[in-house]
Amino acid sequence: MDQISAMRVFVRVVETGNFTRAAKSLEMPKTSVTNLVQGLEAHLSTTLLNRTTRRVTVTTDGALYYERATQILSELDELDGSFSKSQSLPAGRLRVEMASVFADSVVIPALCDFYMRYPQIQLDIGVGDRLVDYIAENVDCALRAGVLSDQSLIARKVGELHMQTYAAPFYIENFGMPQHPTDLEVDHFCVGYLKAQAGRVLPMEFRRGDELLEVSPRYILSVNDSRSYVRAAVSGLGIVQTPFFVVEEAVKKGELVPVLPEWTRDPFPLYVVYPQTRHLSNRVRVFVDWLAKQLQGIARGPAARPGRARAAELATGKS
């Protein structure tokens, strides 16, 4: 029996919760997964897993073995990686999750640079802003914005997003320019951003000096995708609050103009997260380092972007 392979398979079964998902994530036949675990149990002369027709649970011995096995495998991967870093480029498959706005506007346009550096890494990018079962879906890492609520994840901060508020000229012609954030609850319409995890439309926040306001936007439309959010604003369906890089082209074309420019929003932190049980491989490390550099350009906000002057003209009605 290949004990290292059996240990890896056993760990995946524990992490995914059953043999079928473990086999799928390891790209192995289910019978091979079952045989390796049974061989490991025979070698150890103990039962590691309790099996029923509906679920798999870990025995007391299995829990102890899992804890030590994950440590040993992590140390072994680290040892192998310390030699491979000096001899070859990182290689293998990397599964990443991120919102469409980052995939479309930041990552995919720059991927040629990444592949020039790391041609042996195969990227699988899951696009969306959804709840992810990192272990069962074999996700290596994800890019997330805002306060993190899942304490089981390890997070590395890779930047910040500076937010501003925008509307279409068509909208302003029909509803006027809001004078205060509270106008968005009474006299104006916003486009609601529906957060799947929260199951509700997210509030808008505004800061002016020491004054901080949270506004529940009045809306006739809510969406759960950044592209649709901006498209709705360009169509005149309401006011939006979003990072400048997302609307930069629309601002340059005059499709959107800043509103309430004296009010800002506290920056959104950007994190790359991954599960505590997942060893941070070399391919994850190099991707995260590369991604952090790509995000530096968008995180500074409109003050550092070429569209700043045009945005100022539009906000004051000069064109």
ChimeraX commands (.cxc) that place a marker at each C-alpha (Angstrom):
marker #1 position 0.00,0.00,0.00 radius 0.5
marker #1 position 1.17,3.53,-0.82 radius 0.5
marker #1 position 0.62,5.01,2.64 radius 0.5
marker #1 position 1.12,8.63,1.57 radius 0.5
marker #1 position -1.50,8.28,-1.17 radius 0.5
marker #1 position -3.84,6.56,1.26 radius 0.5
marker #1 position -3.36,9.37,3.78 radius 0.5
marker #1 position -4.18,11.98,1.14 radius 0.5
marker #1 position -7.32,10.12,0.12 radius 0.5
marker #1 position -8.44,9.67,3.74 radius 0.5
marker #1 position -7.98,13.41,4.39 radius 0.5
marker #1 position -10.07,14.29,1.33 radius 0.5
marker #1 position -12.86,11.94,2.41 radius 0.5
marker #1 position -12.96,13.61,5.83 radius 0.5
marker #1 position -12.89,17.11,4.33 radius 0.5
marker #1 position -15.55,16.48,1.69 radius 0.5
marker #1 position -17.79,14.34,3.87 radius 0.5
marker #1 position -18.16,11.29,1.64 radius 0.5
marker #1 position -16.37,9.00,-0.79 radius 0.5
marker #1 position -18.14,10.23,-3.92 radius 0.5
marker #1 position -17.13,13.90,-3.50 radius 0.5
marker #1 position -13.61,12.88,-2.49 radius 0.5
marker #1 position -13.26,10.73,-5.61 radius 0.5
marker #1 position -14.55,13.56,-7.82 radius 0.5
marker #1 position -12.21,16.18,-6.32 radius 0.5
marker #1 position -9.22,13.80,-6.62 radius 0.5
marker #1 position -10.28,12.72,-10.14 radius 0.5
marker #1 position -10.09,9.08,-9.07 radius 0.5
marker #1 position -12.54,6.18,-9.35 radius 0.5
marker #1 position -14.67,5.79,-6.23 radius 0.5
marker #1 position -13.56,2.16,-5.89 radius 0.5
marker #1 position -9.91,3.27,-5.71 radius 0.5
marker #1 position -10.75,5.77,-2.95 radius 0.5
marker #1 position -12.63,3.09,-1.00 radius 0.5
marker #1 position -9.83,0.54,-1.40 radius 0.5
marker #1 position -7.14,2.99,-0.26 radius 0.5
marker #1 position -9.06,3.92,2.89 radius 0.5
marker #1 position -9.78,0.26,3.67 radius 0.5
marker #1 position -6.10,-0.57,3.14 radius 0.5
marker #1 position -5.11,2.26,5.50 radius 0.5
marker #1 position -7.50,1.00,8.17 radius 0.5
marker #1 position -6.11,-2.55,7.79 radius 0.5
marker #1 position -2.55,-1.24,8.05 radius 0.5
marker #1 position -3.41,0.69,11.24 radius 0.5
marker #1 position -5.63,-2.10,12.62 radius 0.5
marker #1 position -8.35,0.40,13.50 radius 0.5
marker #1 position -11.54,1.88,12.06 radius 0.5
marker #1 position -11.07,5.47,10.91 radius 0.5
marker #1 position -14.54,6.08,9.42 radius 0.5
marker #1 position -18.04,4.98,10.27 radius 0.5
marker #1 position -19.99,4.37,7.07 radius 0.5
marker #1 position -23.74,4.28,6.56 radius 0.5
marker #1 position -25.79,4.45,3.37 radius 0.5
marker #1 position -26.33,8.18,3.91 radius 0.5
marker #1 position -23.20,9.60,5.49 radius 0.5
marker #1 position -19.62,9.09,6.62 radius 0.5
marker #1 position -18.47,10.11,10.11 radius 0.5
marker #1 position -15.04,10.10,11.69 radius 0.5
marker #1 position -14.27,7.80,14.61 radius 0.5
marker #1 position -12.23,8.94,17.60 radius 0.5
marker #1 position -9.14,7.27,16.16 radius 0.5
marker #1 position -9.99,8.74,12.76 radius 0.5
marker #1 position -10.13,12.28,14.15 radius 0.5
marker #1 position -6.72,11.85,15.80 radius 0.5
marker #1 position -5.24,10.37,12.63 radius 0.5
marker #1 position -6.74,13.14,10.49 radius 0.5
marker #1 position -5.16,15.85,12.65 radius 0.5
marker #1 position -1.68,14.29,12.46 radius 0.5
marker #1 position -2.03,13.32,8.79 radius 0.5
marker #1 position -2.86,16.87,7.71 radius 0.5
marker #1 position 0.20,18.16,9.55 radius 0.5
marker #1 position 2.46,15.52,8.00 radius 0.5
marker #1 position 1.13,16.09,4.48 radius 0.5
marker #1 position 1.46,19.85,4.85 radius 0.5
marker #1 position 5.08,19.48,5.99 radius 0.5
marker #1 position 5.79,17.06,3.15 radius 0.5
marker #1 position 4.32,19.46,0.56 radius 0.5
marker #1 position 6.33,22.30,2.05 radius 0.5
marker #1 position 9.50,20.20,1.90 radius 0.5
marker #1 position 8.88,19.26,-1.74 radius 0.5
marker #1 position 8.07,22.87,-2.57 radius 0.5
marker #1 position 11.28,24.20,-1.05 radius 0.5
marker #1 position 13.26,22.13,-3.57 radius 0.5
marker #1 position 10.94,22.57,-6.55 radius 0.5
marker #1 position 11.01,26.38,-6.21 radius 0.5
marker #1 position 14.70,26.43,-7.10 radius 0.5
marker #1 position 14.40,23.80,-9.84 radius 0.5
marker #1 position 11.16,24.48,-11.68 radius 0.5
marker #1 position 8.22,26.83,-11.98 radius 0.5
marker #1 position 5.05,26.22,-9.94 radius 0.5
marker #1 position 2.73,23.89,-11.81 radius 0.5
marker #1 position -0.69,22.32,-11.53 radius 0.5
marker #1 position -4.35,23.22,-11.36 radius 0.5
marker #1 position -5.55,26.22,-9.36 radius 0.5
marker #1 position -9.24,26.78,-8.54 radius 0.5
marker #1 position -10.11,30.41,-7.72 radius 0.5
marker #1 position -13.42,32.15,-6.98 radius 0.5
marker #1 position -14.10,35.86,-7.49 radius 0.5
marker #1 position -16.84,38.32,-8.42 radius 0.5
marker #1 position -17.38,38.99,-12.12 radius 0.5
marker #1 position -16.21,42.60,-11.82 radius 0.5
marker #1 position -12.73,41.46,-10.75 radius 0.5
marker #1 position -12.57,38.63,-13.27 radius 0.5
marker #1 position -13.67,40.81,-16.20 radius 0.5
marker #1 position -11.91,44.07,-15.37 radius 0.5
marker #1 position -8.75,43.03,-13.52 radius 0.5
marker #1 position -7.72,39.39,-13.78 radius 0.5
marker #1 position -8.62,38.14,-17.27 radius 0.5
marker #1 position -7.24,41.21,-19.15 radius 0.5
marker #1 position -3.88,40.71,-17.40 radius 0.5
marker #1 position -3.66,36.90,-17.55 radius 0.5
marker #1 position -1.24,36.86,-20.48 radius 0.5
marker #1 position 1.32,38.41,-18.13 radius 0.5
marker #1 position 0.63,35.72,-15.53 radius 0.5
marker #1 position 1.01,32.90,-18.06 radius 0.5
marker #1 position 4.24,34.39,-19.36 radius 0.5
marker #1 position 5.58,34.05,-15.82 radius 0.5
marker #1 position 3.93,30.75,-14.83 radius 0.5
marker #1 position 3.05,28.78,-17.99 radius 0.5
marker #1 position 2.59,25.49,-16.12 radius 0.5
marker #1 position -0.31,26.68,-13.91 radius 0.5
marker #1 position -3.83,25.87,-15.08 radius 0.5
marker #1 position -6.40,28.33,-13.74 radius 0.5
marker #1 position -10.05,27.46,-13.14 radius 0.5
marker #1 position -11.86,30.73,-12.27 radius 0.5
marker #1 position -15.33,30.51,-10.79 radius 0.5
marker #1 position -17.09,33.80,-11.51 radius 0.5
marker #1 position -19.75,34.98,-9.08 radius 0.5
marker #1 position -20.41,36.28,-5.60 radius 0.5
marker #1 position -21.83,33.23,-3.86 radius 0.5
marker #1 position -21.36,31.06,-0.81 radius 0.5
marker #1 position -18.57,28.57,-1.47 radius 0.5
marker #1 position -17.88,25.24,0.20 radius 0.5
marker #1 position -14.12,25.49,-0.16 radius 0.5
marker #1 position -13.40,21.90,0.86 radius 0.5
marker #1 position -16.18,20.07,-0.98 radius 0.5
marker #1 position -15.66,22.12,-4.16 radius 0.5
marker #1 position -11.86,21.90,-3.90 radius 0.5
marker #1 position -11.46,25.69,-4.11 radius 0.5
marker #1 position -7.90,26.83,-3.41 radius 0.5
marker #1 position -8.65,30.50,-2.71 radius 0.5
marker #1 position -11.14,33.30,-3.35 radius 0.5
marker #1 position -11.04,37.07,-3.72 radius 0.5
marker #1 position -13.55,38.76,-1.40 radius 0.5
marker #1 position -14.41,42.38,-0.62 radius 0.5
marker #1 position -15.74,43.77,2.67 radius 0.5
marker #1 position -15.80,42.50,6.23 radius 0.5
marker #1 position -15.28,38.75,6.47 radius 0.5
marker #1 position -17.77,36.83,8.58 radius 0.5
marker #1 position -16.41,33.29,8.18 radius 0.5
marker #1 position -13.81,32.89,10.92 radius 0.5
marker #1 position -12.78,29.47,9.61 radius 0.5
marker #1 position -10.96,31.11,6.70 radius 0.5
marker #1 position -7.42,32.45,6.62 radius 0.5
marker #1 position -7.35,35.90,5.00 radius 0.5
marker #1 position -4.61,37.99,3.43 radius 0.5
marker #1 position -5.44,41.62,2.76 radius 0.5
marker #1 position -4.42,42.55,-0.79 radius 0.5
marker #1 position -5.89,46.03,-1.20 radius 0.5
marker #1 position -8.79,48.40,-0.68 radius 0.5
marker #1 position -11.64,49.67,-2.85 radius 0.5
marker #1 position -12.58,53.35,-2.75 radius 0.5
marker #1 position -16.27,53.89,-3.45 radius 0.5
marker #1 position -18.14,56.81,-5.01 radius 0.5
marker #1 position -21.76,57.46,-5.98 radius 0.5
marker #1 position -22.95,57.82,-9.59 radius 0.5
marker #1 position -26.06,58.35,-11.71 radius 0.5
marker #1 position -26.88,58.70,-15.40 radius 0.5
marker #1 position -27.48,62.20,-16.85 radius 0.5
marker #1 position -30.88,60.89,-17.99 radius 0.5
marker #1 position -31.76,60.07,-14.38 radius 0.5
marker #1 position -30.66,63.50,-13.14 radius 0.5
marker #1 position -32.69,65.23,-15.84 radius 0.5
marker #1 position -35.81,63.45,-14.56 radius 0.5
marker #1 position -35.24,63.38,-10.80 radius 0.5
marker #1 position -32.69,66.12,-10.16 radius 0.5
marker #1 position -29.39,65.98,-8.30 radius 0.5
marker #1 position -29.58,64.69,-4.69 radius 0.5
marker #1 position -28.32,67.19,-2.15 radius 0.5
marker #1 position -27.90,64.89,0.85 radius 0.5
marker #1 position -27.55,61.09,1.34 radius 0.5
marker #1 position -30.91,60.90,3.12 radius 0.5
marker #1 position -32.55,62.06,-0.12 radius 0.5
marker #1 position -31.90,58.53,-1.42 radius 0.5
marker #1 position -34.43,57.15,1.06 radius 0.5
marker #1 position -37.24,59.58,0.16 radius 0.5
marker #1 position -36.96,61.57,-3.07 radius 0.5
marker #1 position -34.70,59.42,-5.26 radius 0.5
marker #1 position -34.30,55.87,-6.53 radius 0.5
marker #1 position -31.21,53.72,-6.29 radius 0.5
marker #1 position -30.31,50.42,-7.89 radius 0.5
marker #1 position -30.26,47.90,-5.05 radius 0.5
marker #1 position -27.36,45.48,-4.73 radius 0.5
marker #1 position -28.73,42.16,-3.49 radius 0.5
marker #1 position -26.17,40.23,-1.47 radius 0.5
marker #1 position -26.90,36.52,-1.74 radius 0.5
marker #1 position -25.29,35.62,1.59 radius 0.5
marker #1 position -27.30,38.28,3.46 radius 0.5
marker #1 position -30.52,37.77,1.51 radius 0.5
marker #1 position -31.18,41.51,1.41 radius 0.5
marker #1 position -30.27,44.70,-0.41 radius 0.5
marker #1 position -27.09,46.17,1.03 radius 0.5
marker #1 position -27.25,49.62,2.64 radius 0.5
marker #1 position -25.24,52.54,1.29 radius 0.5
marker #1 position -22.76,54.28,3.58 radius 0.5
marker #1 position -21.61,57.89,3.40 radius 0.5
marker #1 position -18.86,59.76,5.22 radius 0.5
marker #1 position -18.10,63.47,5.36 radius 0.5
marker #1 position -15.37,64.20,7.89 radius 0.5
marker #1 position -16.50,62.73,11.20 radius 0.5
marker #1 position -20.11,62.36,10.01 radius 0.5
marker #1 position -21.05,58.78,9.08 radius 0.5
marker #1 position -24.47,57.82,7.67 radius 0.5
marker #1 position -26.02,54.50,6.67 radius 0.5
marker #1 position -28.82,54.78,4.12 radius 0.5
marker #1 position -31.40,52.14,3.19 radius 0.5
marker #1 position -31.76,52.87,-0.53 radius 0.5
marker #1 position -35.20,53.32,-2.09 radius 0.5
marker #1 position -35.23,51.16,-5.22 radius 0.5
marker #1 position -37.40,49.76,-7.96 radius 0.5
marker #1 position -34.77,47.27,-9.11 radius 0.5
marker #1 position -32.17,45.19,-7.30 radius 0.5
marker #1 position -29.56,42.89,-8.86 radius 0.5
marker #1 position -26.86,40.56,-7.57 radius 0.5
marker #1 position -24.19,41.12,-10.21 radius 0.5
marker #1 position -21.83,44.09,-10.60 radius 0.5
marker #1 position -22.17,44.28,-14.39 radius 0.5
marker #1 position -25.96,44.39,-14.17 radius 0.5
marker #1 position -25.69,46.93,-11.35 radius 0.5
marker #1 position -23.74,49.37,-13.53 radius 0.5
marker #1 position -25.85,48.68,-16.62 radius 0.5
marker #1 position -29.00,49.53,-14.66 radius 0.5
marker #1 position -27.45,52.83,-13.59 radius 0.5
marker #1 position -26.41,53.69,-17.16 radius 0.5
marker #1 position -30.00,52.96,-18.23 radius 0.5
marker #1 position -31.26,55.59,-15.78 radius 0.5
marker #1 position -32.86,53.19,-13.31 radius 0.5
marker #1 position -31.24,54.69,-10.24 radius 0.5
marker #1 position -28.20,55.82,-8.31 radius 0.5
marker #1 position -25.36,53.39,-7.57 radius 0.5
marker #1 position -22.37,53.29,-5.24 radius 0.5
marker #1 position -19.40,51.49,-6.71 radius 0.5
marker #1 position -15.59,51.61,-7.13 radius 0.5
marker #1 position -14.38,54.01,-9.82 radius 0.5
marker #1 position -12.64,51.34,-11.91 radius 0.5
marker #1 position -15.99,49.62,-12.44 radius 0.5
marker #1 position -17.57,52.72,-14.02 radius 0.5
marker #1 position -14.48,54.43,-15.45 radius 0.5
marker #1 position -15.43,53.83,-19.08 radius 0.5
marker #1 position -19.03,54.90,-18.47 radius 0.5
marker #1 position -17.81,58.12,-16.82 radius 0.5
marker #1 position -15.44,58.84,-19.73 radius 0.5
marker #1 position -18.32,58.40,-22.19 radius 0.5
marker #1 position -20.59,60.66,-20.14 radius 0.5
marker #1 position -22.99,57.80,-19.38 radius 0.5
marker #1 position -22.55,58.29,-15.64 radius 0.5
marker #1 position -21.66,61.32,-13.53 radius 0.5
marker #1 position -20.66,61.60,-9.86 radius 0.5
marker #1 position -23.32,62.64,-7.36 radius 0.5
marker #1 position -22.84,63.77,-3.75 radius 0.5
marker #1 position -19.11,64.25,-4.49 radius 0.5
marker #1 position -18.39,65.71,-1.03 radius 0.5
marker #1 position -19.51,62.41,0.53 radius 0.5
marker #1 position -17.33,59.30,0.31 radius 0.5
marker #1 position -17.53,55.79,1.71 radius 0.5
marker #1 position -14.95,54.15,3.94 radius 0.5
marker #1 position -12.77,51.91,1.75 radius 0.5
marker #1 position -13.74,48.28,1.32 radius 0.5
marker #1 position -10.90,45.90,2.25 radius 0.5
marker #1 position -10.00,43.26,-0.32 radius 0.5
marker #1 position -8.92,39.82,0.87 radius 0.5
marker #1 position -7.72,36.59,-0.62 radius 0.5
marker #1 position -9.13,33.83,1.59 radius 0.5
marker #1 position -8.53,30.11,1.82 radius 0.5
marker #1 position -9.53,27.37,4.29 radius 0.5
marker #1 position -7.34,26.66,7.30 radius 0.5
marker #1 position -7.09,23.00,6.36 radius 0.5
marker #1 position -5.77,23.77,2.88 radius 0.5
marker #1 position -1.99,23.89,2.50 radius 0.5
marker #1 position -0.90,27.09,0.77 radius 0.5
marker #1 position 0.93,25.69,-2.23 radius 0.5
marker #1 position 3.53,27.53,-4.27 radius 0.5
marker #1 position 1.09,28.03,-7.12 radius 0.5
marker #1 position -1.37,29.71,-4.74 radius 0.5
marker #1 position 1.40,31.90,-3.33 radius 0.5
marker #1 position 2.56,33.16,-6.72 radius 0.5
marker #1 position -1.00,33.78,-7.90 radius 0.5
marker #1 position -1.89,35.76,-4.77 radius 0.5
marker #1 position 1.30,37.85,-5.06 radius 0.5
marker #1 position 0.55,38.55,-8.73 radius 0.5
marker #1 position -3.09,39.36,-7.99 radius 0.5
marker #1 position -2.12,41.82,-5.23 radius 0.5
marker #1 position -0.01,43.76,-7.74 radius 0.5
marker #1 position -2.86,43.88,-10.25 radius 0.5
marker #1 position -5.21,45.24,-7.59 radius 0.5
marker #1 position -2.88,48.09,-6.62 radius 0.5
marker #1 position -3.86,50.01,-9.74 radius 0.5
marker #1 position -7.60,49.88,-9.07 radius 0.5
marker #1 position -7.51,50.34,-5.31 radius 0.5
marker #1 position -6.35,53.94,-5.29 radius 0.5
marker #1 position -9.66,55.35,-6.47 radius 0.5
marker #1 position -10.42,58.12,-8.99 radius 0.5
marker #1 position -7.68,60.44,-7.70 radius 0.5
marker #1 position -5.07,58.17,-9.28 radius 0.5
marker #1 position -6.99,57.28,-12.40 radius 0.5
marker #1 position -6.86,59.05,-15.78 radius 0.5
marker #1 position -10.61,59.73,-15.76 radius 0.5
marker #1 position -10.42,62.10,-12.81 radius 0.5
marker #1 position -10.47,65.38,-14.76 radius 0.5
marker #1 position -13.37,64.31,-16.98 radius 0.5
marker #1 position -15.34,63.14,-13.93 radius 0.5
marker #1 position -14.85,66.51,-12.28 radius 0.5
marker #1 position -16.08,68.28,-15.43 radius 0.5
marker #1 position -19.20,66.15,-15.57 radius 0.5
marker #1 position -19.96,66.68,-11.90 radius 0.5
marker #1 position -19.91,70.45,-12.38 radius 0.5
marker #1 position -21.76,70.42,-15.71 radius 0.5
marker #1 position -18.69,71.42,-17.79 radius 0.5
marker #1 position -18.21,69.49,-20.98 radius 0.5
marker link #1:1,2 radius 0.2
marker link #1:2,3 radius 0.2
marker link #1:3,4 radius 0.2
marker link #1:4,5 radius 0.2
marker link #1:5,6 radius 0.2
marker link #1:6,7 radius 0.2
marker link #1:7,8 radius 0.2
marker link #1:8,9 radius 0.2
marker link #1:9,10 radius 0.2
marker link #1:10,11 radius 0.2
marker link #1:11,12 radius 0.2
marker link #1:12,13 radius 0.2
marker link #1:13,14 radius 0.2
marker link #1:14,15 radius 0.2
marker link #1:15,16 radius 0.2
marker link #1:16,17 radius 0.2
marker link #1:17,18 radius 0.2
marker link #1:18,19 radius 0.2
marker link #1:19,20 radius 0.2
marker link #1:20,21 radius 0.2
marker link #1:21,22 radius 0.2
marker link #1:22,23 radius 0.2
marker link #1:23,24 radius 0.2
marker link #1:24,25 radius 0.2
marker link #1:25,26 radius 0.2
marker link #1:26,27 radius 0.2
marker link #1:27,28 radius 0.2
marker link #1:28,29 radius 0.2
marker link #1:29,30 radius 0.2
marker link #1:30,31 radius 0.2
marker link #1:31,32 radius 0.2
marker link #1:32,33 radius 0.2
marker link #1:33,34 radius 0.2
marker link #1:34,35 radius 0.2
marker link #1:35,36 radius 0.2
marker link #1:36,37 radius 0.2
marker link #1:37,38 radius 0.2
marker link #1:38,39 radius 0.2
marker link #1:39,40 radius 0.2
marker link #1:40,41 radius 0.2
marker link #1:41,42 radius 0.2
marker link #1:42,43 radius 0.2
marker link #1:43,44 radius 0.2
marker link #1:44,45 radius 0.2
marker link #1:45,46 radius 0.2
marker link #1:46,47 radius 0.2
marker link #1:47,48 radius 0.2
marker link #1:48,49 radius 0.2
marker link #1:49,50 radius 0.2
marker link #1:50,51 radius 0.2
marker link #1:51,52 radius 0.2
marker link #1:52,53 radius 0.2
marker link #1:53,54 radius 0.2
marker link #1:54,55 radius 0.2
marker link #1:55,56 radius 0.2
marker link #1:56,57 radius 0.2
marker link #1:57,58 radius 0.2
marker link #1:58,59 radius 0.2
marker link #1:59,60 radius 0.2
marker link #1:60,61 radius 0.2
marker link #1:61,62 radius 0.2
marker link #1:62,63 radius 0.2
marker link #1:63,64 radius 0.2
marker link #1:64,65 radius 0.2
marker link #1:65,66 radius 0.2
marker link #1:66,67 radius 0.2
marker link #1:67,68 radius 0.2
marker link #1:68,69 radius 0.2
marker link #1:69,70 radius 0.2
marker link #1:70,71 radius 0.2
marker link #1:71,72 radius 0.2
marker link #1:72,73 radius 0.2
marker link #1:73,74 radius 0.2
marker link #1:74,75 radius 0.2
marker link #1:75,76 radius 0.2
marker link #1:76,77 radius 0.2
marker link #1:77,78 radius 0.2
marker link #1:78,79 radius 0.2
marker link #1:79,80 radius 0.2
marker link #1:80,81 radius 0.2
marker link #1:81,82 radius 0.2
marker link #1:82,83 radius 0.2
marker link #1:83,84 radius 0.2
marker link #1:84,85 radius 0.2
marker link #1:85,86 radius 0.2
marker link #1:86,87 radius 0.2
marker link #1:87,88 radius 0.2
marker link #1:88,89 radius 0.2
marker link #1:89,90 radius 0.2
marker link #1:90,91 radius 0.2
marker link #1:91,92 radius 0.2
marker link #1:92,93 radius 0.2
marker link #1:93,94 radius 0.2
marker link #1:94,95 radius 0.2
marker link #1:95,96 radius 0.2
marker link #1:96,97 radius 0.2
marker link #1:97,98 radius 0.2
marker link #1:98,99 radius 0.2
marker link #1:99,100 radius 0.2
marker link #1:100,101 radius 0.2
marker link #1:101,102 radius 0.2
marker link #1:102,103 radius 0.2
marker link #1:103,104 radius 0.2
marker link #1:104,105 radius 0.2
marker link #1:105,106 radius 0.2
marker link #1:106,107 radius 0.2
marker link #1:107,108 radius 0.2
marker link #1:108,109 radius 0.2
marker link #1:109,110 radius 0.2
marker link #1:110,111 radius 0.2
marker link #1:111,112 radius 0.2
marker link #1:112,113 radius 0.2
marker link #1:113,114 radius 0.2
marker link #1:114,115 radius 0.2
marker link #1:115,116 radius 0.2
marker link #1:116,117 radius 0.2
marker link #1:117,118 radius 0.2
marker link #1:118,119 radius 0.2
marker link #1:119,120 radius 0.2
marker link #1:120,121 radius 0.2
marker link #1:121,122 radius 0.2
marker link #1:122,123 radius 0.2
marker link #1:123,124 radius 0.2
marker link #1:124,125 radius 0.2
marker link #1:125,126 radius 0.2
marker link #1:126,127 radius 0.2
marker link #1:127,128 radius 0.2
marker link #1:128,129 radius 0.2
marker link #1:129,130 radius 0.2
marker link #1:130,131 radius 0.2
marker link #1:131,132 radius 0.2
marker link #1:132,133 radius 0.2
marker link #1:133,134 radius 0.2
marker link #1:134,135 radius 0.2
marker link #1:135,136 radius 0.2
marker link #1:136,137 radius 0.2
marker link #1:137,138 radius 0.2
marker link #1:138,139 radius 0.2
marker link #1:139,140 radius 0.2
marker link #1:140,141 radius 0.2
marker link #1:141,142 radius 0.2
marker link #1:142,143 radius 0.2
marker link #1:143,144 radius 0.2
marker link #1:144,145 radius 0.2
marker link #1:145,146 radius 0.2
marker link #1:146,147 radius 0.2
marker link #1:147,148 radius 0.2
marker link #1:148,149 radius 0.2
marker link #1:149,150 radius 0.2
marker link #1:150,151 radius 0.2
marker link #1:151,152 radius 0.2
marker link #1:152,153 radius 0.2
marker link #1:153,154 radius 0.2
marker link #1:154,155 radius 0.2
marker link #1:155,156 radius 0.2
marker link #1:156,157 radius 0.2
marker link #1:157,158 radius 0.2
marker link #1:158,159 radius 0.2
marker link #1:159,160 radius 0.2
marker link #1:160,161 radius 0.2
marker link #1:161,162 radius 0.2
marker link #1:162,163 radius 0.2
marker link #1:163,164 radius 0.2
marker link #1:164,165 radius 0.2
marker link #1:165,166 radius 0.2
marker link #1:166,167 radius 0.2
marker link #1:167,168 radius 0.2
marker link #1:168,169 radius 0.2
marker link #1:169,170 radius 0.2
marker link #1:170,171 radius 0.2
marker link #1:171,172 radius 0.2
marker link #1:172,173 radius 0.2
marker link #1:173,174 radius 0.2
marker link #1:174,175 radius 0.2
marker link #1:175,176 radius 0.2
marker link #1:176,177 radius 0.2
marker link #1:177,178 radius 0.2
marker link #1:178,179 radius 0.2
marker link #1:179,180 radius 0.2
marker link #1:180,181 radius 0.2
marker link #1:181,182 radius 0.2
marker link #1:182,183 radius 0.2
marker link #1:183,184 radius 0.2
marker link #1:184,185 radius 0.2
marker link #1:185,186 radius 0.2
marker link #1:186,187 radius 0.2
marker link #1:187,188 radius 0.2
marker link #1:188,189 radius 0.2
marker link #1:189,190 radius 0.2
marker link #1:190,191 radius 0.2
marker link #1:191,192 radius 0.2
marker link #1:192,193 radius 0.2
marker link #1:193,194 radius 0.2
marker link #1:194,195 radius 0.2
marker link #1:195,196 radius 0.2
marker link #1:196,197 radius 0.2
marker link #1:197,198 radius 0.2
marker link #1:198,199 radius 0.2
marker link #1:199,200 radius 0.2
marker link #1:200,201 radius 0.2
marker link #1:201,202 radius 0.2
marker link #1:202,203 radius 0.2
marker link #1:203,204 radius 0.2
marker link #1:204,205 radius 0.2
marker link #1:205,206 radius 0.2
marker link #1:206,207 radius 0.2
marker link #1:207,208 radius 0.2
marker link #1:208,209 radius 0.2
marker link #1:209,210 radius 0.2
marker link #1:210,211 radius 0.2
marker link #1:211,212 radius 0.2
marker link #1:212,213 radius 0.2
marker link #1:213,214 radius 0.2
marker link #1:214,215 radius 0.2
marker link #1:215,216 radius 0.2
marker link #1:216,217 radius 0.2
marker link #1:217,218 radius 0.2
marker link #1:218,219 radius 0.2
marker link #1:219,220 radius 0.2
marker link #1:220,221 radius 0.2
marker link #1:221,222 radius 0.2
marker link #1:222,223 radius 0.2
marker link #1:223,224 radius 0.2
marker link #1:224,225 radius 0.2
marker link #1:225,226 radius 0.2
marker link #1:226,227 radius 0.2
marker link #1:227,228 radius 0.2
marker link #1:228,229 radius 0.2
marker link #1:229,230 radius 0.2
marker link #1:230,231 radius 0.2
marker link #1:231,232 radius 0.2
marker link #1:232,233 radius 0.2
marker link #1:233,234 radius 0.2
marker link #1:234,235 radius 0.2
marker link #1:235,236 radius 0.2
marker link #1:236,237 radius 0.2
marker link #1:237,238 radius 0.2
marker link #1:238,239 radius 0.2
marker link #1:239,240 radius 0.2
marker link #1:240,241 radius 0.2
marker link #1:241,242 radius 0.2
marker link #1:242,243 radius 0.2
marker link #1:243,244 radius 0.2
marker link #1:244,245 radius 0.2
marker link #1:245,246 radius 0.2
marker link #1:246,247 radius 0.2
marker link #1:247,248 radius 0.2
marker link #1:248,249 radius 0.2
marker link #1:249,250 radius 0.2
marker link #1:250,251 radius 0.2
marker link #1:251,252 radius 0.2
marker link #1:252,253 radius 0.2
marker link #1:253,254 radius 0.2
marker link #1:254,255 radius 0.2
marker link #1:255,256 radius 0.2
marker link #1:256,257 radius 0.2
marker link #1:257,258 radius 0.2
marker link #1:258,259 radius 0.2
marker link #1:259,260 radius 0.2
marker link #1:260,261 radius 0.2
marker link #1:261,262 radius 0.2
marker link #1:262,263 radius 0.2
marker link #1:263,264 radius 0.2
marker link #1:264,265 radius 0.2
marker link #1:265,266 radius 0.2
marker link #1:266,267 radius 0.2
marker link #1:267,268 radius 0.2
marker link #1:268,269 radius 0.2
marker link #1:269,270 radius 0.2
marker link #1:270,271 radius 0.2
marker link #1:271,272 radius 0.2
marker link #1:272,273 radius 0.2
marker link #1:273,274 radius 0.2
marker link #1:274,275 radius 0.2
marker link #1:275,276 radius 0.2
marker link #1:276,277 radius 0.2
marker link #1:277,278 radius 0.2
marker link #1:278,279 radius 0.2
marker link #1:279,280 radius 0.2
marker link #1:280,281 radius 0.2
marker link #1:281,282 radius 0.2
marker link #1:282,283 radius 0.2
marker link #1:283,284 radius 0.2
marker link #1:284,285 radius 0.2
marker link #1:285,286 radius 0.2
marker link #1:286,287 radius 0.2
marker link #1:287,288 radius 0.2
marker link #1:288,289 radius 0.2
marker link #1:289,290 radius 0.2
marker link #1:290,291 radius 0.2
marker link #1:291,292 radius 0.2
marker link #1:292,293 radius 0.2
marker link #1:293,294 radius 0.2
marker link #1:294,295 radius 0.2
marker link #1:295,296 radius 0.2
marker link #1:296,297 radius 0.2
marker link #1:297,298 radius 0.2
marker link #1:298,299 radius 0.2
marker link #1:299,300 radius 0.2
marker link #1:300,301 radius 0.2
marker link #1:301,302 radius 0.2
marker link #1:302,303 radius 0.2
marker link #1:303,304 radius 0.2
marker link #1:304,305 radius 0.2
marker link #1:305,306 radius 0.2
marker link #1:306,307 radius 0.2
marker link #1:307,308 radius 0.2
marker link #1:308,309 radius 0.2
marker link #1:309,310 radius 0.2
marker link #1:310,311 radius 0.2
marker link #1:311,312 radius 0.2
marker link #1:312,313 radius 0.2
marker link #1:313,314 radius 0.2
marker link #1:314,315 radius 0.2
marker link #1:315,316 radius 0.2
marker link #1:316,317 radius 0.2
marker link #1:317,318 radius 0.2
marker link #1:318,319 radius 0.2
view
